Amino acid sequence: MRGFVPPDPETKVSEIKFAVITTKRTTRQRYPAACVEIVADPQAALDGAQPGQRYAARVLGPSKSSEGQFIYYLMEWL
């Protein structure tokens, strides 16, 4: 994916995690941390999803954007 820094294998700063993302636009590749709720596993993400509002996903982050905000990169929708 263009524009993101791959995770550092020696630290746990940015990791691939399961999440529920609250958004109206599912075409974005990155989401602000305020829209992302990290959950324990894929089933918890699917349980927290609501059609049209909250979506289960695998994300990479958190990462700091060039604007200084914390963001998560979308890896895939579940």
Secondary structure, DSSP 8 states (H G I E B T S, - for coil): -TT-----TT--SSEEEEEEEE-S-TT-SEEEGGGEEEESSHHHHHHH-BTTTEEEEEEEEEEE-TTS-EEEEEEEE-
